[in-house]
Amino acid sequence: MFFTVVVKKLKNLFSIDKLMLEGGGFLNGSFLNEGLIDELSLILVPIADGTSNSVTLFETSSFLTNQQPVISS
């Protein structure tokens, strides 16, 4: 719930209503895990990286508590 606290503080202290998240897969996954993403704009670039350790768009890890799929409403 770390990012939830951060977002609430940004709202209360600075009246910030919207954030643009430009993180990597782990930051994206962490925000998604806490239910903080309500809109996704995705730009695809035609580059292929076939390495086995490439980070995905929404990365999961053992330290994340919610590993369930997210379904938009």
PQR file of N, CA, C, O and H, with PARSE charges and radii, in Angstrom:
ATOM      1  N   MET A   1       0.807  -1.187   0.000 -0.4000 1.5000
ATOM      2  CA  MET A   1       0.000   0.000   0.000 -0.0000 2.0000
ATOM      3  C   MET A   1       0.860   1.265   0.000  0.5500 1.7000
ATOM      4  O   MET A   1       0.367   2.351   0.303 -0.5500 1.4000
ATOM      5  N   PHE A   2       2.115   1.127  -0.333 -0.4000 1.5000
ATOM      6  CA  PHE A   2       3.032   2.260  -0.341 -0.0000 2.0000
ATOM      7  C   PHE A   2       2.596   3.335  -1.324  0.5500 1.7000
ATOM      8  O   PHE A   2       2.519   4.508  -0.958 -0.5500 1.4000
ATOM      9  H   PHE A   2       2.515   0.244  -0.579  0.4000 1.0000
ATOM     10  N   PHE A   3       2.309   2.957  -2.558 -0.4000 1.5000
ATOM     11  CA  PHE A   3       1.961   3.943  -3.575 -0.0000 2.0000
ATOM     12  C   PHE A   3       0.591   4.580  -3.310  0.5500 1.7000
ATOM     13  O   PHE A   3       0.364   5.728  -3.691 -0.5500 1.4000
ATOM     14  H   PHE A   3       2.371   2.004  -2.855  0.4000 1.0000
ATOM     15  N   THR A   4      -0.300   3.865  -2.677 -0.4000 1.5000
ATOM     16  CA  THR A   4      -1.594   4.434  -2.303 -0.0000 2.0000
ATOM     17  C   THR A   4      -1.391   5.611  -1.349  0.5500 1.7000
ATOM     18  O   THR A   4      -2.040   6.648  -1.487 -0.5500 1.4000
ATOM     19  H   THR A   4      -0.115   2.933  -2.368  0.4000 1.0000
ATOM     20  N   VAL A   5      -0.494   5.446  -0.390 -0.4000 1.5000
ATOM     21  CA  VAL A   5      -0.183   6.518   0.555 -0.0000 2.0000
ATOM     22  C   VAL A   5       0.445   7.700  -0.174  0.5500 1.7000
ATOM     23  O   VAL A   5       0.098   8.850   0.092 -0.5500 1.4000
ATOM     24  H   VAL A   5       0.033   4.604  -0.277  0.4000 1.0000
ATOM     25  N   VAL A   6       1.363   7.422  -1.086 -0.4000 1.5000
ATOM     26  CA  VAL A   6       2.025   8.488  -1.846 -0.0000 2.0000
ATOM     27  C   VAL A   6       1.009   9.281  -2.661  0.5500 1.7000
ATOM     28  O   VAL A   6       1.038  10.512  -2.666 -0.5500 1.4000
ATOM     29  H   VAL A   6       1.646   6.488  -1.302  0.4000 1.0000
ATOM     30  N   VAL A   7       0.114   8.583  -3.348 -0.4000 1.5000
ATOM     31  CA  VAL A   7      -0.886   9.248  -4.182 -0.0000 2.0000
ATOM     32  C   VAL A   7      -1.820  10.095  -3.321  0.5500 1.7000
ATOM     33  O   VAL A   7      -2.173  11.209  -3.707 -0.5500 1.4000
ATOM     34  H   VAL A   7       0.090   7.583  -3.344  0.4000 1.0000
ATOM     35  N   LYS A   8      -2.224   9.579  -2.160 -0.4000 1.5000
ATOM     36  CA  LYS A   8      -3.085  10.350  -1.255 -0.0000 2.0000
ATOM     37  C   LYS A   8      -2.377  11.604  -0.754  0.5500 1.7000
ATOM     38  O   LYS A   8      -2.996  12.664  -0.653 -0.5500 1.4000
ATOM     39  H   LYS A   8      -1.937   8.674  -1.847  0.4000 1.0000
ATOM     40  N   LYS A   9      -1.090  11.498  -0.440 -0.4000 1.5000
ATOM     41  CA  LYS A   9      -0.335  12.664   0.023 -0.0000 2.0000
ATOM     42  C   LYS A   9      -0.197  13.703  -1.084  0.5500 1.7000
ATOM     43  O   LYS A   9      -0.314  14.901  -0.824 -0.5500 1.4000
ATOM     44  H   LYS A   9      -0.587  10.637  -0.522  0.4000 1.0000
ATOM     45  N   LEU A  10       0.048  13.263  -2.308 -0.4000 1.5000
ATOM     46  CA  LEU A  10       0.133  14.200  -3.429 -0.0000 2.0000
ATOM     47  C   LEU A  10      -1.189  14.938  -3.626  0.5500 1.7000
ATOM     48  O   LEU A  10      -1.205  16.129  -3.940 -0.5500 1.4000
ATOM     49  H   LEU A  10       0.143  12.290  -2.520  0.4000 1.0000
ATOM     50  N   LYS A  11      -2.291  14.223  -3.440 -0.4000 1.5000
ATOM     51  CA  LYS A  11      -3.618  14.827  -3.557 -0.0000 2.0000
ATOM     52  C   LYS A  11      -3.862  15.841  -2.441  0.5500 1.7000
ATOM     53  O   LYS A  11      -4.304  16.960  -2.699 -0.5500 1.4000
ATOM     54  H   LYS A  11      -2.278  13.256  -3.186  0.4000 1.0000
ATOM     55  N   ASN A  12      -3.578  15.449  -1.221 -0.4000 1.5000
ATOM     56  CA  ASN A  12      -3.859  16.310  -0.066 -0.0000 2.0000
ATOM     57  C   ASN A  12      -2.927  17.513   0.028  0.5500 1.7000
ATOM     58  O   ASN A  12      -3.371  18.619   0.337 -0.5500 1.4000
ATOM     59  H   ASN A  12      -3.219  14.539  -1.012  0.4000 1.0000
ATOM     60  N   LEU A  13      -1.648  17.309  -0.234 -0.4000 1.5000
ATOM     61  CA  LEU A  13      -0.678  18.385  -0.060 -0.0000 2.0000
ATOM     62  C   LEU A  13      -0.581  19.324  -1.255  0.5500 1.7000
ATOM     63  O   LEU A  13      -0.345  20.520  -1.086 -0.5500 1.4000
ATOM     64  H   LEU A  13      -1.286  16.410  -0.485  0.4000 1.0000
ATOM     65  N   PHE A  14      -0.761  18.788  -2.473 -0.4000 1.5000
ATOM     66  CA  PHE A  14      -0.526  19.577  -3.673 -0.0000 2.0000
ATOM     67  C   PHE A  14      -1.721  19.623  -4.625  0.5500 1.7000
ATOM     68  O   PHE A  14      -1.612  20.177  -5.719 -0.5500 1.4000
ATOM     69  H   PHE A  14      -0.953  17.816  -2.610  0.4000 1.0000
ATOM     70  N   SER A  15      -2.846  19.056  -4.231 -0.4000 1.5000
ATOM     71  CA  SER A  15      -4.070  19.026  -5.050 -0.0000 2.0000
ATOM     72  C   SER A  15      -3.840  18.396  -6.426  0.5500 1.7000
ATOM     73  O   SER A  15      -4.430  18.827  -7.416 -0.5500 1.4000
ATOM     74  H   SER A  15      -2.935  18.606  -3.343  0.4000 1.0000
ATOM     75  N   ILE A  16      -2.995  17.392  -6.481 -0.4000 1.5000
ATOM     76  CA  ILE A  16      -2.726  16.686  -7.733 -0.0000 2.0000
ATOM     77  C   ILE A  16      -3.803  15.622  -7.927  0.5500 1.7000
ATOM     78  O   ILE A  16      -3.960  14.731  -7.093 -0.5500 1.4000
ATOM     79  H   ILE A  16      -2.516  17.042  -5.676  0.4000 1.0000
ATOM     80  N   ASP A  17      -4.540  15.720  -9.026 -0.4000 1.5000
ATOM     81  CA  ASP A  17      -5.617  14.777  -9.307 -0.0000 2.0000
ATOM     82  C   ASP A  17      -5.214  13.691 -10.290  0.5500 1.7000
ATOM     83  O   ASP A  17      -5.761  12.589 -10.256 -0.5500 1.4000
ATOM     84  H   ASP A  17      -4.412  16.444  -9.703  0.4000 1.0000
ATOM     85  N   LYS A  18      -4.256  13.994 -11.170 -0.4000 1.5000
ATOM     86  CA  LYS A  18      -3.855  13.033 -12.196 -0.0000 2.0000
ATOM     87  C   LYS A  18      -2.343  12.907 -12.223  0.5500 1.7000
ATOM     88  O   LYS A  18      -1.616  13.885 -12.046 -0.5500 1.4000
ATOM     89  H   LYS A  18      -3.812  14.889 -11.198  0.4000 1.0000
ATOM     90  N   LEU A  19      -1.887  11.687 -12.448 -0.4000 1.5000
ATOM     91  CA  LEU A  19      -0.463  11.417 -12.618 -0.0000 2.0000
ATOM     92  C   LEU A  19      -0.259  10.681 -13.929  0.5500 1.7000
ATOM     93  O   LEU A  19      -1.084   9.860 -14.330 -0.5500 1.4000
ATOM     94  H   LEU A  19      -2.477  10.893 -12.592  0.4000 1.0000
ATOM     95  N   MET A  20       0.837  10.981 -14.585 -0.4000 1.5000
ATOM     96  CA  MET A  20       1.228  10.188 -15.743 -0.0000 2.0000
ATOM     97  C   MET A  20       2.356   9.275 -15.274  0.5500 1.7000
ATOM     98  O   MET A  20       3.414   9.748 -14.857 -0.5500 1.4000
ATOM     99  H   MET A  20       1.507  11.648 -14.259  0.4000 1.0000
ATOM    100  N   LEU A  21       2.133   8.006 -15.342 -0.4000 1.5000
ATOM    101  CA  LEU A  21       3.100   7.021 -14.880 -0.0000 2.0000
ATOM    102  C   LEU A  21       3.983   6.621 -16.049  0.5500 1.7000
ATOM    103  O   LEU A  21       3.502   6.042 -17.023 -0.5500 1.4000
ATOM    104  H   LEU A  21       1.274   7.621 -15.681  0.4000 1.0000
ATOM    105  N   GLU A  22       5.255   6.921 -15.962 -0.4000 1.5000
ATOM    106  CA  GLU A  22       6.204   6.571 -17.020 -0.0000 2.0000
ATOM    107  C   GLU A  22       7.275   5.651 -16.460  0.5500 1.7000
ATOM    108  O   GLU A  22       8.470   5.861 -16.667 -0.5500 1.4000
ATOM    109  H   GLU A  22       5.647   7.391 -15.171  0.4000 1.0000
ATOM    110  N   GLY A  23       6.830   4.643 -15.756 -0.4000 1.5000
ATOM    111  CA  GLY A  23       7.768   3.732 -15.140 -0.0000 2.0000
ATOM    112  C   GLY A  23       8.044   2.532 -16.017  0.5500 1.7000
ATOM    113  O   GLY A  23       7.549   2.423 -17.139 -0.5500 1.4000
ATOM    114  H   GLY A  23       5.859   4.472 -15.588  0.4000 1.0000
ATOM    115  N   GLY A  24       8.832   1.653 -15.485 -0.4000 1.5000
ATOM    116  CA  GLY A  24       9.072   0.377 -16.123 -0.0000 2.0000
ATOM    117  C   GLY A  24       8.063  -0.641 -15.634  0.5500 1.7000
ATOM    118  O   GLY A  24       7.093  -0.293 -14.960 -0.5500 1.4000
ATOM    119  H   GLY A  24       9.234   1.741 -14.573  0.4000 1.0000
ATOM    120  N   GLY A  25       8.288  -1.868 -15.966 -0.4000 1.5000
ATOM    121  CA  GLY A  25       7.342  -2.927 -15.628 -0.0000 2.0000
ATOM    122  C   GLY A  25       7.095  -3.104 -14.146  0.5500 1.7000
ATOM    123  O   GLY A  25       5.974  -3.413 -13.740 -0.5500 1.4000
ATOM    124  H   GLY A  25       9.075  -2.151 -16.513  0.4000 1.0000
ATOM    125  N   PHE A  26       8.126  -2.913 -13.324 -0.4000 1.5000
ATOM    126  CA  PHE A  26       7.946  -3.097 -11.881 -0.0000 2.0000
ATOM    127  C   PHE A  26       7.124  -1.965 -11.270  0.5500 1.7000
ATOM    128  O   PHE A  26       6.257  -2.218 -10.433 -0.5500 1.4000
ATOM    129  H   PHE A  26       9.036  -2.662 -13.654  0.4000 1.0000
ATOM    130  N   LEU A  27       7.381  -0.728 -11.672 -0.4000 1.5000
ATOM    131  CA  LEU A  27       6.587   0.389 -11.163 -0.0000 2.0000
ATOM    132  C   LEU A  27       5.150   0.289 -11.661  0.5500 1.7000
ATOM    133  O   LEU A  27       4.207   0.479 -10.893 -0.5500 1.4000
ATOM    134  H   LEU A  27       8.085  -0.522 -12.351  0.4000 1.0000
ATOM    135  N   ASN A  28       4.985  -0.010 -12.947 -0.4000 1.5000
ATOM    136  CA  ASN A  28       3.638  -0.200 -13.497 -0.0000 2.0000
ATOM    137  C   ASN A  28       2.904  -1.311 -12.756  0.5500 1.7000
ATOM    138  O   ASN A  28       1.738  -1.155 -12.394 -0.5500 1.4000
ATOM    139  H   ASN A  28       5.751  -0.164 -13.571  0.4000 1.0000
ATOM    140  N   GLY A  29       3.578  -2.421 -12.535 -0.4000 1.5000
ATOM    141  CA  GLY A  29       2.967  -3.556 -11.839 -0.0000 2.0000
ATOM    142  C   GLY A  29       2.594  -3.231 -10.411  0.5500 1.7000
ATOM    143  O   GLY A  29       1.573  -3.700  -9.909 -0.5500 1.4000
ATOM    144  H   GLY A  29       4.526  -2.547 -12.830  0.4000 1.0000
ATOM    145  N   SER A  30       3.417  -2.429  -9.751 -0.4000 1.5000
ATOM    146  CA  SER A  30       3.133  -2.038  -8.374 -0.0000 2.0000
ATOM    147  C   SER A  30       1.894  -1.151  -8.298  0.5500 1.7000
ATOM    148  O   SER A  30       1.046  -1.343  -7.426 -0.5500 1.4000
ATOM    149  H   SER A  30       4.247  -2.047 -10.159  0.4000 1.0000
ATOM    150  N   PHE A  31       1.784  -0.176  -9.211 -0.4000 1.5000
ATOM    151  CA  PHE A  31       0.596   0.674  -9.241 -0.0000 2.0000
ATOM    152  C   PHE A  31      -0.639  -0.154  -9.597  0.5500 1.7000
ATOM    153  O   PHE A  31      -1.704   0.047  -9.013 -0.5500 1.4000
ATOM    154  H   PHE A  31       2.472  -0.020  -9.919  0.4000 1.0000
ATOM    155  N   LEU A  32      -0.511  -1.071 -10.536 -0.4000 1.5000
ATOM    156  CA  LEU A  32      -1.619  -1.936 -10.918 -0.0000 2.0000
ATOM    157  C   LEU A  32      -2.037  -2.819  -9.750  0.5500 1.7000
ATOM    158  O   LEU A  32      -3.228  -3.026  -9.518 -0.5500 1.4000
ATOM    159  H   LEU A  32       0.355  -1.234 -11.010  0.4000 1.0000
ATOM    160  N   ASN A  33      -1.066  -3.333  -9.021 -0.4000 1.5000
ATOM    161  CA  ASN A  33      -1.320  -4.199  -7.873 -0.0000 2.0000
ATOM    162  C   ASN A  33      -2.132  -3.481  -6.792  0.5500 1.7000
ATOM    163  O   ASN A  33      -2.920  -4.108  -6.084 -0.5500 1.4000
ATOM    164  H   ASN A  33      -0.098  -3.165  -9.210  0.4000 1.0000
ATOM    165  N   GLU A  34      -1.937  -2.164  -6.668 -0.4000 1.5000
ATOM    166  CA  GLU A  34      -2.658  -1.386  -5.665 -0.0000 2.0000
ATOM    167  C   GLU A  34      -3.930  -0.757  -6.219  0.5500 1.7000
ATOM    168  O   GLU A  34      -4.589   0.016  -5.524 -0.5500 1.4000
ATOM    169  H   GLU A  34      -1.296  -1.655  -7.243  0.4000 1.0000
ATOM    170  N   GLY A  35      -4.284  -1.078  -7.460 -0.4000 1.5000
ATOM    171  CA  GLY A  35      -5.520  -0.585  -8.049 -0.0000 2.0000
ATOM    172  C   GLY A  35      -5.493   0.902  -8.363  0.5500 1.7000
ATOM    173  O   GLY A  35      -6.529   1.564  -8.307 -0.5500 1.4000
ATOM    174  H   GLY A  35      -3.749  -1.706  -8.025  0.4000 1.0000
ATOM    175  N   LEU A  36      -4.329   1.432  -8.692 -0.4000 1.5000
ATOM    176  CA  LEU A  36      -4.186   2.871  -8.911 -0.0000 2.0000
ATOM    177  C   LEU A  36      -4.186   3.276 -10.383  0.5500 1.7000
ATOM    178  O   LEU A  36      -4.069   4.463 -10.686 -0.5500 1.4000
ATOM    179  H   LEU A  36      -3.487   0.894  -8.737  0.4000 1.0000
ATOM    180  N   ILE A  37      -4.310   2.345 -11.281 -0.4000 1.5000
ATOM    181  CA  ILE A  37      -4.337   2.679 -12.709 -0.0000 2.0000
ATOM    182  C   ILE A  37      -5.778   2.618 -13.195  0.5500 1.7000
ATOM    183  O   ILE A  37      -6.441   1.588 -13.073 -0.5500 1.4000
ATOM    184  H   ILE A  37      -4.405   1.380 -11.035  0.4000 1.0000
ATOM    185  N   ASP A  38      -6.263   3.737 -13.750 -0.4000 1.5000
ATOM    186  CA  ASP A  38      -7.633   3.747 -14.264 -0.0000 2.0000
ATOM    187  C   ASP A  38      -7.690   4.038 -15.757  0.5500 1.7000
ATOM    188  O   ASP A  38      -8.767   4.020 -16.351 -0.5500 1.4000
ATOM    189  H   ASP A  38      -5.725   4.574 -13.850  0.4000 1.0000
ATOM    190  N   GLU A  39      -6.546   4.304 -16.362 -0.4000 1.5000
ATOM    191  CA  GLU A  39      -6.514   4.558 -17.802 -0.0000 2.0000
ATOM    192  C   GLU A  39      -5.147   4.144 -18.334  0.5500 1.7000
ATOM    193  O   GLU A  39      -4.128   4.322 -17.667 -0.5500 1.4000
ATOM    194  H   GLU A  39      -5.671   4.318 -15.879  0.4000 1.0000
ATOM    195  N   LEU A  40      -5.140   3.591 -19.538 -0.4000 1.5000
ATOM    196  CA  LEU A  40      -3.893   3.145 -20.145 -0.0000 2.0000
ATOM    197  C   LEU A  40      -3.838   3.619 -21.588  0.5500 1.7000
ATOM    198  O   LEU A  40      -4.720   3.320 -22.393 -0.5500 1.4000
ATOM    199  H   LEU A  40      -5.968   3.445 -20.079  0.4000 1.0000
ATOM    200  N   SER A  41      -2.793   4.359 -21.896 -0.4000 1.5000
ATOM    201  CA  SER A  41      -2.510   4.735 -23.276 -0.0000 2.0000
ATOM    202  C   SER A  41      -1.217   4.027 -23.647  0.5500 1.7000
ATOM    203  O   SER A  41      -0.195   4.196 -22.982 -0.5500 1.4000
ATOM    204  H   SER A  41      -2.077   4.602 -21.242  0.4000 1.0000
ATOM    205  N   LEU A  42      -1.264   3.256 -24.683 -0.4000 1.5000
ATOM    206  CA  LEU A  42      -0.126   2.414 -25.036 -0.0000 2.0000
ATOM    207  C   LEU A  42       0.347   2.736 -26.442  0.5500 1.7000
ATOM    208  O   LEU A  42      -0.442   2.727 -27.387 -0.5500 1.4000
ATOM    209  H   LEU A  42      -2.095   3.119 -25.223  0.4000 1.0000
ATOM    210  N   ILE A  43       1.624   3.017 -26.579 -0.4000 1.5000
ATOM    211  CA  ILE A  43       2.234   3.243 -27.891 -0.0000 2.0000
ATOM    212  C   ILE A  43       3.167   2.068 -28.150  0.5500 1.7000
ATOM    213  O   ILE A  43       4.058   1.784 -27.350 -0.5500 1.4000
ATOM    214  H   ILE A  43       2.265   3.024 -25.811  0.4000 1.0000
ATOM    215  N   LEU A  44       2.961   1.400 -29.252 -0.4000 1.5000
ATOM    216  CA  LEU A  44       3.798   0.258 -29.610 -0.0000 2.0000
ATOM    217  C   LEU A  44       4.878   0.691 -30.582  0.5500 1.7000
ATOM    218  O   LEU A  44       4.613   1.401 -31.552 -0.5500 1.4000
ATOM    219  H   LEU A  44       2.237   1.631 -29.902  0.4000 1.0000
ATOM    220  N   VAL A  45       6.089   0.259 -30.313 -0.4000 1.5000
ATOM    221  CA  VAL A  45       7.231   0.542 -31.171 -0.0000 2.0000
ATOM    222  C   VAL A  45       7.712  -0.791 -31.735  0.5500 1.7000
ATOM    223  O   VAL A  45       7.895  -1.748 -30.983 -0.5500 1.4000
ATOM    224  H   VAL A  45       6.304  -0.318 -29.525  0.4000 1.0000
ATOM    225  N   PRO A  46       7.915  -0.863 -33.033 -0.5600 1.5000
ATOM    226  CA  PRO A  46       8.281  -2.153 -33.655  0.2800 2.0000
ATOM    227  C   PRO A  46       9.720  -2.571 -33.368  0.5500 1.7000
ATOM    228  O   PRO A  46      10.578  -2.542 -34.250 -0.5500 1.4000
ATOM    229  N   ILE A  47       9.966  -2.960 -32.117 -0.4000 1.5000
ATOM    230  CA  ILE A  47      11.278  -3.457 -31.710 -0.0000 2.0000
ATOM    231  C   ILE A  47      11.063  -4.806 -31.039  0.5500 1.7000
ATOM    232  O   ILE A  47      10.160  -4.962 -30.217 -0.5500 1.4000
ATOM    233  H   ILE A  47       9.269  -2.984 -31.401  0.4000 1.0000
ATOM    234  N   ALA A  48      11.887  -5.767 -31.389 -0.4000 1.5000
ATOM    235  CA  ALA A  48      11.784  -7.094 -30.782 -0.0000 2.0000
ATOM    236  C   ALA A  48      12.985  -7.331 -29.881  0.5500 1.7000
ATOM    237  O   ALA A  48      14.130  -7.134 -30.290 -0.5500 1.4000
ATOM    238  H   ALA A  48      12.621  -5.640 -32.057  0.4000 1.0000
ATOM    239  N   ASP A  49      12.716  -7.752 -28.658 -0.4000 1.5000
ATOM    240  CA  ASP A  49      13.769  -8.104 -27.706 -0.0000 2.0000
ATOM    241  C   ASP A  49      13.474  -9.509 -27.225  0.5500 1.7000
ATOM    242  O   ASP A  49      12.567  -9.715 -26.419 -0.5500 1.4000
ATOM    243  H   ASP A  49      11.787  -7.911 -28.326  0.4000 1.0000
ATOM    244  N   GLY A  50      14.203 -10.441 -27.693 -0.4000 1.5000
ATOM    245  CA  GLY A  50      13.919 -11.834 -27.393 -0.0000 2.0000
ATOM    246  C   GLY A  50      14.676 -12.387 -26.205  0.5500 1.7000
ATOM    247  O   GLY A  50      14.696 -13.601 -26.000 -0.5500 1.4000
ATOM    248  H   GLY A  50      14.940 -10.274 -28.348  0.4000 1.0000
ATOM    249  N   THR A  51      15.306 -11.518 -25.411 -0.4000 1.5000
ATOM    250  CA  THR A  51      16.040 -12.038 -24.272 -0.0000 2.0000
ATOM    251  C   THR A  51      15.084 -12.553 -23.204  0.5500 1.7000
ATOM    252  O   THR A  51      13.959 -12.069 -23.074 -0.5500 1.4000
ATOM    253  H   THR A  51      15.290 -10.532 -25.577  0.4000 1.0000
ATOM    254  N   SER A  52      15.535 -13.519 -22.457 -0.4000 1.5000
ATOM    255  CA  SER A  52      14.665 -14.144 -21.457 -0.0000 2.0000
ATOM    256  C   SER A  52      14.472 -13.275 -20.218  0.5500 1.7000
ATOM    257  O   SER A  52      13.566 -13.535 -19.426 -0.5500 1.4000
ATOM    258  H   SER A  52      16.449 -13.913 -22.563  0.4000 1.0000
ATOM    259  N   ASN A  53      15.292 -12.264 -20.035 -0.4000 1.5000
ATOM    260  CA  ASN A  53      15.154 -11.425 -18.844 -0.0000 2.0000
ATOM    261  C   ASN A  53      14.545 -10.056 -19.157  0.5500 1.7000
ATOM    262  O   ASN A  53      14.706  -9.120 -18.374 -0.5500 1.4000
ATOM    263  H   ASN A  53      16.028 -12.053 -20.678  0.4000 1.0000
ATOM    264  N   SER A  54      13.857  -9.929 -20.275 -0.4000 1.5000
ATOM    265  CA  SER A  54      13.197  -8.667 -20.625 -0.0000 2.0000
ATOM    266  C   SER A  54      12.051  -8.392 -19.667  0.5500 1.7000
ATOM    267  O   SER A  54      11.295  -9.295 -19.308 -0.5500 1.4000
ATOM    268  H   SER A  54      13.726 -10.690 -20.911  0.4000 1.0000
ATOM    269  N   VAL A  55      11.932  -7.135 -19.257 -0.4000 1.5000
ATOM    270  CA  VAL A  55      10.859  -6.741 -18.337 -0.0000 2.0000
ATOM    271  C   VAL A  55       9.588  -6.528 -19.152  0.5500 1.7000
ATOM    272  O   VAL A  55       9.617  -5.934 -20.230 -0.5500 1.4000
ATOM    273  H   VAL A  55      12.546  -6.402 -19.549  0.4000 1.0000
ATOM    274  N   THR A  56       8.470  -7.023 -18.618 -0.4000 1.5000
ATOM    275  CA  THR A  56       7.180  -6.877 -19.299 -0.0000 2.0000
ATOM    276  C   THR A  56       6.566  -5.518 -18.979  0.5500 1.7000
ATOM    277  O   THR A  56       7.118  -4.760 -18.181 -0.5500 1.4000
ATOM    278  H   THR A  56       8.446  -7.506 -17.742  0.4000 1.0000
ATOM    279  N   LEU A  57       5.443  -5.209 -19.590 -0.4000 1.5000
ATOM    280  CA  LEU A  57       4.758  -3.936 -19.358 -0.0000 2.0000
ATOM    281  C   LEU A  57       4.277  -3.812 -17.913  0.5500 1.7000
ATOM    282  O   LEU A  57       4.400  -2.748 -17.307 -0.5500 1.4000
ATOM    283  H   LEU A  57       4.994  -5.825 -20.238  0.4000 1.0000
ATOM    284  N   PHE A  58       3.734  -4.888 -17.363 -0.4000 1.5000
ATOM    285  CA  PHE A  58       3.301  -4.949 -15.972 -0.0000 2.0000
ATOM    286  C   PHE A  58       3.985  -6.145 -15.338  0.5500 1.7000
ATOM    287  O   PHE A  58       3.518  -7.276 -15.472 -0.5500 1.4000
ATOM    288  H   PHE A  58       3.634  -5.753 -17.856  0.4000 1.0000
ATOM    289  N   GLU A  59       5.068  -5.907 -14.663 -0.4000 1.5000
ATOM    290  CA  GLU A  59       5.875  -6.973 -14.087 -0.0000 2.0000
ATOM    291  C   GLU A  59       5.321  -7.384 -12.732  0.5500 1.7000
ATOM    292  O   GLU A  59       4.884  -6.539 -11.952 -0.5500 1.4000
ATOM    293  H   GLU A  59       5.448  -4.988 -14.554  0.4000 1.0000
ATOM    294  N   THR A  60       5.341  -8.663 -12.458 -0.4000 1.5000
ATOM    295  CA  THR A  60       4.940  -9.162 -11.151 -0.0000 2.0000
ATOM    296  C   THR A  60       6.174  -9.694 -10.438  0.5500 1.7000
ATOM    297  O   THR A  60       7.176 -10.036 -11.067 -0.5500 1.4000
ATOM    298  H   THR A  60       5.697  -9.350 -13.092  0.4000 1.0000
ATOM    299  N   SER A  61       6.084  -9.756  -9.147 -0.4000 1.5000
ATOM    300  CA  SER A  61       7.195 -10.247  -8.347 -0.0000 2.0000
ATOM    301  C   SER A  61       6.626 -10.892  -7.096  0.5500 1.7000
ATOM    302  O   SER A  61       5.459 -10.694  -6.760 -0.5500 1.4000
ATOM    303  H   SER A  61       5.271  -9.479  -8.636  0.4000 1.0000
ATOM    304  N   SER A  62       7.445 -11.654  -6.418 -0.4000 1.5000
ATOM    305  CA  SER A  62       6.975 -12.352  -5.222 -0.0000 2.0000
ATOM    306  C   SER A  62       6.612 -11.391  -4.092  0.5500 1.7000
ATOM    307  O   SER A  62       5.831 -11.752  -3.212 -0.5500 1.4000
ATOM    308  H   SER A  62       8.393 -11.815  -6.691  0.4000 1.0000
ATOM    309  N   PHE A  63       7.166 -10.165  -4.099 -0.4000 1.5000
ATOM    310  CA  PHE A  63       6.850  -9.215  -3.029 -0.0000 2.0000
ATOM    311  C   PHE A  63       5.513  -8.509  -3.241  0.5500 1.7000
ATOM    312  O   PHE A  63       5.037  -7.835  -2.327 -0.5500 1.4000
ATOM    313  H   PHE A  63       7.800  -9.871  -4.814  0.4000 1.0000
ATOM    314  N   LEU A  64       4.893  -8.638  -4.408 -0.4000 1.5000
ATOM    315  CA  LEU A  64       3.592  -8.038  -4.640 -0.0000 2.0000
ATOM    316  C   LEU A  64       2.508  -8.920  -4.038  0.5500 1.7000
ATOM    317  O   LEU A  64       2.557 -10.142  -4.178 -0.5500 1.4000
ATOM    318  H   LEU A  64       5.279  -9.186  -5.150  0.4000 1.0000
ATOM    319  N   THR A  65       1.540  -8.322  -3.375 -0.4000 1.5000
ATOM    320  CA  THR A  65       0.551  -9.104  -2.637 -0.0000 2.0000
ATOM    321  C   THR A  65      -0.581  -9.612  -3.503  0.5500 1.7000
ATOM    322  O   THR A  65      -1.094 -10.704  -3.257 -0.5500 1.4000
ATOM    323  H   THR A  65       1.500  -7.330  -3.261  0.4000 1.0000
ATOM    324  N   ASN A  66      -0.990  -8.848  -4.517 -0.4000 1.5000
ATOM    325  CA  ASN A  66      -2.130  -9.220  -5.332 -0.0000 2.0000
ATOM    326  C   ASN A  66      -1.648  -9.694  -6.708  0.5500 1.7000
ATOM    327  O   ASN A  66      -1.244  -8.879  -7.538 -0.5500 1.4000
ATOM    328  H   ASN A  66      -0.574  -7.962  -4.717  0.4000 1.0000
ATOM    329  N   GLN A  67      -1.690 -10.971  -6.943 -0.4000 1.5000
ATOM    330  CA  GLN A  67      -1.225 -11.537  -8.183 -0.0000 2.0000
ATOM    331  C   GLN A  67      -2.378 -11.911  -9.127  0.5500 1.7000
ATOM    332  O   GLN A  67      -2.184 -12.649 -10.093 -0.5500 1.4000
ATOM    333  H   GLN A  67      -2.018 -11.633  -6.269  0.4000 1.0000
ATOM    334  N   GLN A  68      -3.580 -11.391  -8.834 -0.4000 1.5000
ATOM    335  CA  GLN A  68      -4.754 -11.731  -9.616 -0.0000 2.0000
ATOM    336  C   GLN A  68      -4.821 -10.877 -10.894  0.5500 1.7000
ATOM    337  O   GLN A  68      -4.350  -9.740 -10.906 -0.5500 1.4000
ATOM    338  H   GLN A  68      -3.738 -10.791  -8.049  0.4000 1.0000
ATOM    339  N   PRO A  69      -5.403 -11.425 -11.961 -0.5600 1.5000
ATOM    340  CA  PRO A  69      -5.590 -10.618 -13.176  0.2800 2.0000
ATOM    341  C   PRO A  69      -6.479  -9.410 -12.899  0.5500 1.7000
ATOM    342  O   PRO A  69      -7.391  -9.476 -12.075 -0.5500 1.4000
ATOM    343  N   VAL A  70      -6.210  -8.317 -13.589 -0.4000 1.5000
ATOM    344  CA  VAL A  70      -6.994  -7.101 -13.420 -0.0000 2.0000
ATOM    345  C   VAL A  70      -7.931  -6.971 -14.618  0.5500 1.7000
ATOM    346  O   VAL A  70      -7.491  -7.019 -15.767 -0.5500 1.4000
ATOM    347  H   VAL A  70      -5.469  -8.264 -14.259  0.4000 1.0000
ATOM    348  N   ILE A  71      -9.218  -6.808 -14.343 -0.4000 1.5000
ATOM    349  CA  ILE A  71     -10.219  -6.682 -15.386 -0.0000 2.0000
ATOM    350  C   ILE A  71     -10.807  -5.287 -15.292  0.5500 1.7000
ATOM    351  O   ILE A  71     -11.288  -4.877 -14.236 -0.5500 1.4000
ATOM    352  H   ILE A  71      -9.575  -6.769 -13.410  0.4000 1.0000
ATOM    353  N   SER A  72     -10.767  -4.560 -16.396 -0.4000 1.5000
ATOM    354  CA  SER A  72     -11.322  -3.205 -16.368 -0.0000 2.0000
ATOM    355  C   SER A  72     -12.840  -3.277 -16.401  0.5500 1.7000
ATOM    356  O   SER A  72     -13.431  -4.210 -16.946 -0.5500 1.4000
ATOM    357  H   SER A  72     -10.376  -4.893 -17.255  0.4000 1.0000
ATOM    358  N   SER A  73     -13.448  -2.269 -15.804 -0.4000 1.5000
ATOM    359  CA  SER A  73     -14.907  -2.247 -15.764 -0.0000 2.0000
ATOM    360  C   SER A  73     -15.479  -1.270 -16.754  0.5500 1.7000
ATOM    361  O   SER A  73     -16.698  -1.128 -16.848 -0.5500 1.4000
ATOM    362  H   SER A  73     -12.969  -1.511 -15.361  0.4000 1.0000
TER
END
